[in-house]
Amino acid sequence: MLPSFEFFLVAIPAVAVVGLSKGGLGGAFALVGVPLMALAVPPMQAAAIFLPILLVMDAVALWAWRQYNDRRTLFILLPGAILGIGLGWATSSYVSANAMRLVLGLITVAFVLRFVAETYVRHRGNEIAARSHNSVLATFWGTVCGYSSFVAHAGGPPFQIYVLPLKLDPRSYTGASVRFFALVNLIKVIPYFALGELDTENLTLSFFLLPVALVSTLAGAQLVKMMKPAIFYPFMYGMALIAGLKLLWDGIGL
């Protein structure tokens, strides 16, 4: 059966904003997608419809950013992310998604406020030196990222908390981000199949929305490629702040 017109009214904007995010414009947009689509279908179904779309977006983003990456960042975060997905699968029935959103929102907002205080108060706008990789921090934030991605579809903010202070070249940052979340989403297919959510109906709805996913992901990638670091990093911290506030809003059930 074809989806209703009302479904498309909310599903198309939802997929478009997530596509811009997958193209490289930051995790704040991605947090809007599932709640927006959940206005038309149950939340778990919305998440299931999104997963195949995310995999297609990942493929498009991987092609768009195929020349850019930061291998060290990717490989140092992946082990924790895999552990986090496993923990999320094992404990998903015991942990409230809203509680996870609330904690992540508080951490993310505090992270951005600390950056603002350090940059514009303590250092009076002078540039702060880039932080070096830290395997302990990478394992911790990678685990939080994998866990929150599975439980609450909110893996972007923990990734930003670890990676933004590294001050990578914007294209290297985005290339590593695209590869990281492509692998995370691919791994998540296994538990979603186990939950029985990737059925024929949901896969059909995903198929109808694929053109929107393709166009919006390519558009997001093109916009990021035109950004200079002086614009990219304030923009990304702004996106992190919006993401944190959105997580707080959802977490406290407003």
C-alpha positions as CSV (number, residue, x, y, z in Angstrom):
1,M,0.0,0.0,0.0
2,L,1.3,3.5,-0.9
3,P,2.1,5.8,2.0
4,S,-0.3,8.7,2.7
5,F,0.2,12.3,1.6
6,E,0.4,13.3,5.3
7,F,3.3,10.9,5.8
8,F,5.3,12.6,3.0
9,L,4.6,16.1,4.4
10,V,6.7,15.2,7.4
11,A,8.9,12.5,6.0
12,I,10.4,14.5,3.2
13,P,11.7,17.4,5.4
14,A,12.9,14.9,8.0
15,V,15.0,13.0,5.4
16,A,16.2,16.3,3.8
17,V,17.7,17.7,7.1
18,V,19.3,14.4,8.0
19,G,20.8,14.3,4.5
20,L,22.4,17.8,5.0
21,S,23.8,16.5,8.2
22,K,25.2,13.3,6.6
23,G,26.8,15.5,3.9
24,G,28.8,17.2,6.6
25,L,26.8,20.0,8.1
26,G,26.8,18.6,11.7
27,G,24.9,16.3,14.0
28,A,22.3,18.9,15.1
29,F,20.3,18.4,11.9
30,A,20.4,14.6,12.3
31,L,18.7,14.8,15.7
32,V,15.6,16.4,14.1
33,G,14.9,13.6,11.6
34,V,13.5,10.7,13.7
35,P,11.3,13.0,16.0
36,L,10.0,14.8,12.9
37,M,9.0,11.6,11.1
38,A,7.6,10.3,14.4
39,L,4.8,12.8,13.9
40,A,3.4,10.5,11.2
41,V,4.4,7.0,12.4
42,P,5.4,5.4,15.7
43,P,9.0,6.4,16.9
44,M,10.4,2.9,16.6
45,Q,9.0,2.6,13.1
46,A,10.4,6.0,12.2
47,A,13.9,4.9,13.3
48,A,13.6,1.7,11.3
49,I,12.5,3.6,8.2
50,F,15.5,5.8,8.6
51,L,18.1,3.1,8.9
52,P,18.1,1.9,5.2
53,I,18.0,5.6,4.2
54,L,21.0,6.4,6.4
55,L,22.9,3.5,4.8
56,V,22.2,5.0,1.3
57,M,23.2,8.5,2.6
58,D,26.4,7.0,4.0
59,A,27.2,5.5,0.6
60,V,26.7,8.9,-1.1
61,A,28.7,10.7,1.6
62,L,31.5,8.2,1.3
63,W,31.7,8.8,-2.4
64,A,31.6,12.6,-1.9
65,W,34.3,12.5,0.7
66,R,36.3,9.6,-0.8
67,Q,39.5,11.7,-1.0
68,Y,39.4,12.9,2.6
69,N,39.9,11.1,5.9
70,D,41.8,11.0,9.2
71,R,42.7,7.4,9.7
72,R,44.0,7.9,13.2
73,T,40.7,9.5,14.4
74,L,38.7,6.8,12.7
75,F,40.6,3.8,14.1
76,I,41.0,5.1,17.6
77,L,37.2,5.7,18.0
78,L,35.9,2.5,16.3
79,P,36.7,-0.1,19.1
80,G,34.7,1.9,21.7
81,A,31.9,2.5,19.2
82,I,31.5,-1.3,18.6
83,L,31.5,-1.9,22.3
84,G,28.9,0.8,22.8
85,I,26.6,-0.7,20.2
86,G,26.9,-4.1,21.9
87,L,26.1,-2.6,25.3
88,G,23.1,-0.7,23.8
89,W,21.7,-3.9,22.2
90,A,22.1,-5.8,25.5
91,T,20.6,-3.1,27.7
92,S,18.1,-1.3,25.4
93,S,15.1,-2.7,27.3
94,Y,16.4,-1.4,30.6
95,V,17.6,2.2,29.7
96,S,15.3,5.1,28.9
97,A,16.1,6.8,25.6
98,N,15.0,10.1,27.1
99,A,17.3,9.6,30.1
100,M,20.2,9.0,27.7
101,R,19.2,12.2,25.7
102,L,19.1,14.2,28.9
103,V,22.6,13.2,30.0
104,L,24.1,13.7,26.5
105,G,22.4,17.1,26.2
106,L,23.9,18.3,29.5
107,I,27.4,17.0,28.6
108,T,27.2,18.6,25.1
109,V,26.0,22.0,26.3
110,A,28.7,22.1,29.0
111,F,31.3,21.2,26.3
112,V,30.3,24.1,24.1
113,L,30.1,26.6,27.0
114,R,33.5,25.5,28.1
115,F,34.8,26.1,24.6
116,V,33.2,29.6,24.5
117,A,34.7,30.4,28.0
118,E,38.1,29.2,27.0
119,T,38.2,31.0,23.7
120,Y,36.4,34.3,24.3
121,V,36.9,34.9,28.0
122,R,40.1,33.3,29.2
123,H,42.0,33.6,25.9
124,R,40.1,36.7,24.6
125,G,39.6,35.3,21.2
126,N,43.1,33.9,20.7
127,E,43.3,30.5,19.1
128,I,43.7,27.6,21.5
129,A,46.2,24.9,20.6
130,A,44.8,21.6,19.2
131,R,44.5,18.7,21.6
132,S,46.4,15.5,20.8
133,H,44.8,12.1,20.5
134,N,44.2,10.2,23.8
135,S,43.4,6.5,23.6
136,V,41.5,6.5,27.0
137,L,39.3,9.5,26.0
138,A,38.8,8.0,22.5
139,T,37.6,4.7,24.0
140,F,35.3,6.4,26.4
141,W,33.7,8.8,23.9
142,G,33.6,6.1,21.2
143,T,31.7,3.9,23.6
144,V,29.2,6.7,24.5
145,C,28.8,7.4,20.8
146,G,28.0,3.8,19.8
147,Y,25.7,3.4,22.8
148,S,23.8,6.6,22.3
149,S,23.5,6.0,18.5
150,F,21.8,2.7,19.2
151,V,19.6,3.7,22.2
152,A,18.7,7.3,21.2
153,H,20.0,7.9,17.7
154,A,22.2,10.6,19.1
155,G,25.8,9.6,18.2
156,G,26.9,12.9,16.8
157,P,27.4,15.0,20.0
158,P,29.8,12.5,21.7
159,F,31.8,12.2,18.4
160,Q,32.0,16.0,18.3
161,I,33.1,16.2,21.9
162,Y,36.1,14.1,21.2
163,V,37.0,15.2,17.7
164,L,36.4,19.0,17.5
165,P,39.2,19.9,20.0
166,L,41.7,18.0,17.7
167,K,41.1,20.9,15.2
168,L,41.5,18.7,12.1
169,D,41.3,20.2,8.7
170,P,37.5,20.5,8.0
171,R,37.7,18.1,5.1
172,S,39.6,15.5,7.1
173,Y,37.2,15.9,10.0
174,T,34.2,15.4,7.7
175,G,35.8,12.5,5.9
176,A,36.5,10.7,9.2
177,S,33.0,11.5,10.5
178,V,31.4,10.1,7.3
179,R,33.4,6.8,7.5
180,F,32.8,6.4,11.2
181,F,29.1,6.7,11.1
182,A,28.8,4.6,8.0
183,L,30.4,1.7,9.9
184,V,28.3,2.4,13.0
185,N,25.0,2.3,11.0
186,L,26.1,-0.8,9.1
187,I,26.7,-2.6,12.4
188,K,23.3,-1.5,13.7
189,V,21.5,-3.4,10.9
190,I,22.1,-6.6,12.8
191,P,20.1,-5.7,16.0
192,Y,17.4,-4.0,14.0
193,F,16.8,-7.2,12.0
194,A,16.8,-9.1,15.3
195,L,14.1,-6.7,16.6
196,G,12.0,-7.4,13.4
197,E,11.7,-3.7,12.5
198,L,13.2,-4.0,8.9
199,D,10.0,-5.5,7.5
200,T,8.6,-5.1,4.0
201,E,6.4,-2.1,4.9
202,N,9.2,-0.1,6.4
203,L,11.7,-1.0,3.6
204,T,9.1,0.2,1.1
205,L,8.7,3.5,2.8
206,S,12.4,3.9,2.9
207,F,12.6,3.2,-0.9
208,F,10.1,6.1,-1.6
209,L,12.3,8.5,0.3
210,L,15.7,7.6,-1.3
211,P,15.7,10.4,-3.9
212,V,15.4,13.1,-1.2
213,A,18.2,11.4,0.7
214,L,20.6,11.4,-2.3
215,V,20.0,15.1,-3.3
216,S,20.2,16.5,0.3
217,T,23.4,14.5,1.2
218,L,25.2,15.8,-1.9
219,A,24.1,19.3,-1.2
220,G,25.4,19.1,2.4
221,A,28.8,17.8,1.2
222,Q,29.1,20.6,-1.4
223,L,28.4,23.3,1.2
224,V,31.0,22.0,3.7
225,K,33.7,21.8,1.0
226,M,33.3,25.5,0.4
227,M,33.8,26.4,4.1
228,K,37.1,27.8,5.5
229,P,38.2,26.6,8.9
230,A,37.4,30.0,10.4
231,I,33.8,29.5,9.4
232,F,33.6,25.7,9.8
233,Y,34.6,25.4,13.5
234,P,32.3,28.1,14.9
235,F,29.5,26.6,12.8
236,M,30.2,23.1,14.1
237,Y,30.3,24.3,17.7
238,G,27.0,26.1,17.1
239,M,25.6,22.9,15.7
240,A,26.8,21.0,18.8
241,L,25.1,23.6,21.0
242,I,21.8,23.2,19.1
243,A,22.1,19.4,19.3
244,G,22.7,19.6,23.0
245,L,19.7,21.8,23.6
246,K,17.5,19.6,21.4
247,L,18.6,16.5,23.4
248,L,17.8,18.3,26.7
249,W,14.4,19.3,25.3
250,D,13.6,15.7,24.3
251,G,15.1,14.2,27.5
252,I,13.0,16.2,29.9
253,G,9.9,15.5,27.7
254,L,8.9,19.1,26.9
